[in-house]
Amino acid sequence: MKLYNLESCPFCAMVRKKLADLALKYVRIEVPPARTFREEVFKVSGQYTVPVLVDGETVLADEYEIIAYLEARYGKNSGKE
């Protein structure tokens, strides 16, 4: 699992907190502050904004969708305990 992240982004912080709450391992990829330099993020998601989460073939680019996905897939009611 990869998280495209900007340290100062409050939306990224929300996703990092959920990942920590679920004790999930992931690779954190820090992106440049200037959106125009985020070519890798664009190649992966079709947009320049973060957070972007890549989990296998699943690519999510909205913090609320990411959090809902993580809870459904890895949360205590997901059946993955």
Steps between C-alpha positions, in 0.01 A plus 500: 500500500627848409389839622591807297528759771588860577601543863323835538173376343222460760314256274810281477524513880146361522602203286825446690301493825262235364794291376659528847172420677471183292873422549547462124842496339545724200760686301474874542601693190557868568398721209626848414296793635451638147230300324664548160792281613283203604531303176498162677178584685338600170615179327350292779174687563434742215519797737768705675342523845572280800433282687503213254497142626604205287410156635577241236277583204287742705581871463312752714547876485262645759567492874144402591492221240840380620391493865176319416691248286757433773230451762297268276801300382715489814283617791374276779176423316675412173551132579879543463574458872 
